[in-house]
Amino acid sequence: MLESVQHRFTRLFSELRAMSYEDRLETLRLWSLEERRNRQDLIEVYKMMHGHTDVPVSTFFDITADSCTRGHSMKMVKRHCHTDLRLYFFSSCVVSRWNTLSQDIVSAPSVNSFKRRLNILRQKKMGFFMDSWSA
C-alpha cells in the first residue's frame, strides 16, 4: 500500500509516465520501499554486531563459531523455522543477505561507512536489496 504512494508520485512527471515503475525509480534515483526496508535491516544488524545498540546480537542471531567460513568473519547461522510467521520475521529474513556481504563491507569502521559501502554494492549488483534477488 505504501509502495503505491511512491508509484503514484513517480507518475506525476509527464515525461516519465510511459516508463515502467522500475525505470522511473532508476531515472529519479529512488529506492523502492522494499529495498529501503532490507537496507535498513542490514544497518540494524551492523549496529548490533558492532555494539552500537543496547540490543545484544544473541537476542536475534546465532553467530557461527566455524573459522573456516567463506566470505566474512561475522557469519550467522539461520535458525530453522517451523511456521511461516517465523520465516518472515526480521531475524530470519536478514541472515541470508547478511551472509552474502563481503568482509570489507561488514568490517566498516562506522555506520556511515557501512551505509556508503552498501550503496556501492547496490550500484554493482542492482536488485541486491530486493527479496526476489538470489545470491
C-alpha positions as CSV (number, residue, x, y, z in Angstrom):
1,M,0.0,0.0,0.0
2,L,2.8,2.4,0.8
3,E,4.6,1.5,-2.4
4,S,1.5,2.7,-4.3
5,V,2.1,6.2,-2.9
6,Q,5.6,6.2,-4.3
7,H,4.3,4.6,-7.5
8,R,1.8,7.4,-7.9
9,F,4.4,10.1,-7.2
10,T,6.7,8.9,-9.9
11,R,3.8,9.2,-12.4
12,L,3.5,12.9,-11.7
13,F,6.4,13.6,-14.0
14,S,4.8,13.7,-17.5
15,E,8.0,12.7,-19.3
16,L,8.2,9.5,-17.2
17,R,4.7,8.3,-17.5
18,A,5.4,5.9,-20.4
19,M,8.2,4.2,-18.5
20,S,7.8,1.2,-16.2
21,Y,7.8,1.8,-12.5
22,E,11.3,0.3,-12.1
23,D,12.6,2.6,-14.9
24,R,11.0,5.7,-13.3
25,L,12.7,4.8,-9.9
26,E,16.1,4.4,-11.7
27,T,15.7,7.7,-13.6
28,L,14.7,9.6,-10.4
29,R,17.4,7.7,-8.4
30,L,14.9,6.5,-5.9
31,W,14.9,3.2,-3.9
32,S,11.8,1.1,-3.7
33,L,10.3,0.7,-0.3
34,E,11.3,-2.9,-0.3
35,E,14.9,-2.0,-0.9
36,R,14.9,0.6,1.8
37,R,13.5,-1.8,4.3
38,N,16.0,-4.5,3.5
39,R,18.9,-2.0,3.6
40,Q,17.7,-0.7,7.0
41,D,17.6,-4.3,8.3
42,L,21.3,-4.7,7.3
43,I,22.1,-1.5,9.0
44,E,20.4,-2.6,12.2
45,V,22.3,-5.9,12.1
46,Y,25.6,-4.0,11.6
47,K,24.8,-1.8,14.7
48,M,24.0,-5.0,16.8
49,M,27.2,-6.8,15.6
50,H,29.4,-3.8,16.5
51,G,27.7,-2.9,19.8
52,H,26.1,0.4,18.6
53,T,22.7,-0.6,20.2
54,D,21.6,-1.8,23.6
55,V,20.2,-5.0,21.9
56,P,22.7,-7.8,22.1
57,V,23.2,-9.8,18.9
58,S,22.4,-13.1,20.7
59,T,18.8,-11.9,21.1
60,F,18.1,-12.4,17.4
61,F,21.0,-14.3,15.9
62,D,23.4,-17.2,16.4
63,I,26.9,-16.4,15.2
64,T,28.8,-19.3,13.7
65,A,31.9,-20.4,15.6
66,D,33.4,-22.0,12.4
67,S,36.5,-20.1,11.5
68,C,36.7,-21.8,8.0
69,T,33.7,-19.8,6.6
70,R,33.7,-18.4,3.1
71,G,33.1,-14.6,2.9
72,H,33.4,-12.7,6.1
73,S,34.1,-13.5,9.8
74,M,30.7,-12.5,11.2
75,K,28.5,-15.1,9.5
76,M,25.3,-16.0,11.2
77,V,23.5,-19.4,11.4
78,K,20.0,-19.4,10.0
79,R,17.6,-20.9,12.6
80,H,15.1,-23.5,11.4
81,C,11.5,-22.1,11.1
82,H,8.5,-24.2,12.0
83,T,5.9,-21.7,10.9
84,D,5.5,-19.2,8.0
85,L,5.2,-16.4,10.6
86,R,8.7,-17.0,11.9
87,L,10.0,-17.4,8.3
88,Y,9.3,-13.7,7.6
89,F,10.5,-12.4,10.9
90,F,13.4,-10.0,11.0
91,S,15.9,-12.5,12.4
92,S,15.2,-15.0,9.6
93,C,14.9,-12.7,6.6
94,V,18.1,-10.8,7.1
95,V,20.5,-13.7,7.7
96,S,21.0,-14.8,4.1
97,R,21.5,-11.3,2.8
98,W,24.0,-10.5,5.7
99,N,26.0,-13.7,5.0
100,T,26.5,-12.7,1.3
101,L,28.2,-9.4,2.2
102,S,32.0,-9.2,1.8
103,Q,34.5,-8.8,4.7
104,D,35.2,-5.2,3.5
105,I,31.5,-4.2,4.0
106,V,30.9,-6.0,7.3
107,S,34.1,-4.6,8.9
108,A,33.4,-1.0,8.0
109,P,34.7,1.3,10.8
110,S,31.5,3.3,11.2
111,V,27.8,3.1,10.4
112,N,28.1,5.9,7.8
113,S,30.9,4.0,6.2
114,F,28.8,0.8,6.2
115,K,26.0,2.7,4.5
116,R,28.3,4.1,1.8
117,R,29.6,0.6,1.1
118,L,26.0,-0.7,0.8
119,N,25.2,2.0,-1.7
120,I,28.3,1.0,-3.7
121,L,27.1,-2.7,-3.6
122,R,23.7,-1.7,-4.9
123,Q,25.3,0.1,-7.8
124,K,27.3,-3.0,-8.6
125,K,24.5,-5.5,-8.0
126,M,21.2,-3.9,-8.9
127,G,18.5,-5.8,-7.1
128,F,20.6,-6.9,-4.2
129,F,18.1,-5.4,-1.7
130,M,15.1,-6.9,-3.4
131,D,13.5,-10.0,-1.9
132,S,13.4,-11.8,-5.2
133,W,17.2,-11.5,-5.6
134,S,19.2,-14.6,-5.0
135,A,22.9,-14.9,-4.2
